[in-house]
Amino acid sequence: MIRLSPQLRAGIQRSTLPALILLSGAMLVAGKTDQTMFETLRTGLSDVAAPALDVASRPLRAAEAAIDRVRGFIGVYQVNRRLEEENQRLLQWQQVALKLTTENRQLQGLLKVVPDRAVSYVTARVIANSGGAYVRTVMINAGSQAGLARGQAVITGDGLVGRLTEVGSRAARVLLITDLNSRIPVKIEGSNTGAVLAGDNSERPRLLYVGSPEALKIGDRVVTSGEGGVFPPDLPVGMVSAVGPAGPRVEPYVELSQLGYVLAVDYGLSGALPQPVPPAVRPGRKSKAASEELQTPAQPAR
Amino acid sequence: MALREFTAPELPRVNSNAARLVPILTTTIAALVAILPLQIPGYAALTPALALMAVYHWTLYRPDLLPSYALFGIGLGEDLLTGSLVGVGALTLLVTRAVVLRSRRHFVGRSFPAVWAGFTLVGGGMMLGLWALHCLLESSLINPRNTIFRMVLTIAVFPAASFLLGSTQRVLIDGPRLMRRR
């Protein structure tokens, strides 16, 4: 170890804190100007930390499962009755669905419909969330090794969760639809009115650039429009939960604060997403990832 | 910026290397626990600022064992793992340290309510400052509701965190030394 004079050592000690504060400030400004600057570092650290976070989040999952089980025992009688009734109803629906499937197949055959491209799913577990009030992202324990790629849609059985913004080899980051930087082209189901779903870090994202706002009703289903070629059309997103002068808002179908397992879906569309481009090329301040441009330009004119 | 660092001489020296690592370890654990995906509705948005509590505690009682560069590292790791803007976490923890160092003499040796009041001022101030910084960086007015909830929760949880950290300190850092002295 190098021996330093006491004065020099005291000097270094005194200036460390201000120097590091300045350095963090500088990094903040630099990172804000060029969003891609720290991306390699980010994915690198995520890859390294993923196994540890994976292990650390397991006991939580086990504890939750145990609580769930106890809760399940308490309500077992009512649940059983409800399920029996539901089962009766669903059996009827099954008959209807089977009939419709056959009919649909016959009609598609008549019309020579081109079938949708094959879809592949990767199931992953959420191992970390954003733990703060200013970003809405989660980390999942699968990455490029499992076939994930930037821009893929992330869903659960209930609906859209978000999309992959950073993909490391073992972990990936999902930008949730509620994040301040999330913009998703959507439409109101049935009416085909286009809109953009814009997150603002609250639980209920806003609905911008609605084609005909007066036609909007609480309870309308919001689905992806497929414009911009990032998400396939008709993925369920949420339900209109507020209309009025403050602007319409959407309640997501997925309980985003309680994500356990999610599906990263490859619809064969993510090839349309460019790799990060240098900041000079990117217009606007909201572009957290280059992919944003592909999602936003589809804003229909009022 | 005139920041005075309180250096080791006024604090009793800790000989055990393991004990010297306790503040850094507990702060790192606090930062990690905050990002674990607990299945509590709204938890991600309202997670109490656990690392902030650890930094306040250790800077107050053992500033020599939680040096600035450790805070920089922990803050940076936090930013990279949570996907926030790089530098925000480090800046928060370092400024907290700077503020606590400057006002340390008002709180050290005081009763717990005074320490808690100090945390309310420093922690609450930091969280409001962070909100203002994000509004500035995103150049839009972010709804302060979550920040306020989070702030109240953080201040409310502080006594428990302070008790845990204080016990850890007594057992692992102060304890062995006192026993040896006897």
Chai-1 contact restraints between the chains, C-beta under 6 A:
chainA,res_idxA,chainB,res_idxB,connection_type,confidence,min_distance_angstrom,max_distance_angstrom,comment,restraint_id
A,Q13,B,E5,contact,1.0,0.0,6.0,A-B,restraint_1
A,R14,B,E5,contact,1.0,0.0,6.0,A-B,restraint_2
A,T16,B,S68,contact,1.0,0.0,6.0,A-B,restraint_3
A,L17,B,L3,contact,1.0,0.0,6.0,A-B,restraint_4
A,L17,B,S68,contact,1.0,0.0,6.0,A-B,restraint_5
A,L17,B,A98,contact,1.0,0.0,6.0,A-B,restraint_6
A,P18,B,M1,contact,1.0,0.0,6.0,A-B,restraint_7
A,P18,B,L3,contact,1.0,0.0,6.0,A-B,restraint_8
A,L20,B,S68,contact,1.0,0.0,6.0,A-B,restraint_9
A,L20,B,F72,contact,1.0,0.0,6.0,A-B,restraint_10
A,L20,B,L94,contact,1.0,0.0,6.0,A-B,restraint_11
A,I21,B,L94,contact,1.0,0.0,6.0,A-B,restraint_12
A,S24,B,G87,contact,1.0,0.0,6.0,A-B,restraint_13
A,S24,B,A90,contact,1.0,0.0,6.0,A-B,restraint_14
A,S24,B,L91,contact,1.0,0.0,6.0,A-B,restraint_15
A,M27,B,V86,contact,1.0,0.0,6.0,A-B,restraint_16
A,M27,B,G87,contact,1.0,0.0,6.0,A-B,restraint_17
A,L28,B,L85,contact,1.0,0.0,6.0,A-B,restraint_18
A,L28,B,G87,contact,1.0,0.0,6.0,A-B,restraint_19
A,G31,B,L85,contact,1.0,0.0,6.0,A-B,restraint_20
A,G31,B,V86,contact,1.0,0.0,6.0,A-B,restraint_21
A,K32,B,L137,contact,1.0,0.0,6.0,A-B,restraint_22
A,F38,B,V86,contact,1.0,0.0,6.0,A-B,restraint_23
A,R42,B,L80,contact,1.0,0.0,6.0,A-B,restraint_24
A,L45,B,L80,contact,1.0,0.0,6.0,A-B,restraint_25
A,A49,B,L81,contact,1.0,0.0,6.0,A-B,restraint_26
A,S57,B,L36,contact,1.0,0.0,6.0,A-B,restraint_27
A,S57,B,P37,contact,1.0,0.0,6.0,A-B,restraint_28
A,E64,B,Q39,contact,1.0,0.0,6.0,A-B,restraint_29
A,V126,B,P37,contact,1.0,0.0,6.0,A-B,restraint_30
A,A128,B,I35,contact,1.0,0.0,6.0,A-B,restraint_31
A,N129,B,P37,contact,1.0,0.0,6.0,A-B,restraint_32
A,N129,B,A44,contact,1.0,0.0,6.0,A-B,restraint_33
A,S130,B,A44,contact,1.0,0.0,6.0,A-B,restraint_34
A,S130,B,T82,contact,1.0,0.0,6.0,A-B,restraint_35
A,G131,B,A34,contact,1.0,0.0,6.0,A-B,restraint_36
A,G131,B,I35,contact,1.0,0.0,6.0,A-B,restraint_37
A,G131,B,T47,contact,1.0,0.0,6.0,A-B,restraint_38
A,G131,B,T82,contact,1.0,0.0,6.0,A-B,restraint_39
A,A133,B,A45,contact,1.0,0.0,6.0,A-B,restraint_40
A,A133,B,N146,contact,1.0,0.0,6.0,A-B,restraint_41
A,A133,B,T147,contact,1.0,0.0,6.0,A-B,restraint_42
A,A133,B,R150,contact,1.0,0.0,6.0,A-B,restraint_43
A,Y134,B,H134,contact,1.0,0.0,6.0,A-B,restraint_44
A,V135,B,G83,contact,1.0,0.0,6.0,A-B,restraint_45
A,V135,B,S84,contact,1.0,0.0,6.0,A-B,restraint_46
A,T137,B,G83,contact,1.0,0.0,6.0,A-B,restraint_47
A,R173,B,G83,contact,1.0,0.0,6.0,A-B,restraint_48
A,L180,B,E138,contact,1.0,0.0,6.0,A-B,restraint_49
A,S202,B,N143,contact,1.0,0.0,6.0,A-B,restraint_50
A,S257,B,P41,contact,1.0,0.0,6.0,A-B,restraint_51
A,S257,B,G42,contact,1.0,0.0,6.0,A-B,restraint_52
A,S257,B,Y43,contact,1.0,0.0,6.0,A-B,restraint_53
A,S257,B,A44,contact,1.0,0.0,6.0,A-B,restraint_54
A,Q258,B,Q39,contact,1.0,0.0,6.0,A-B,restraint_55
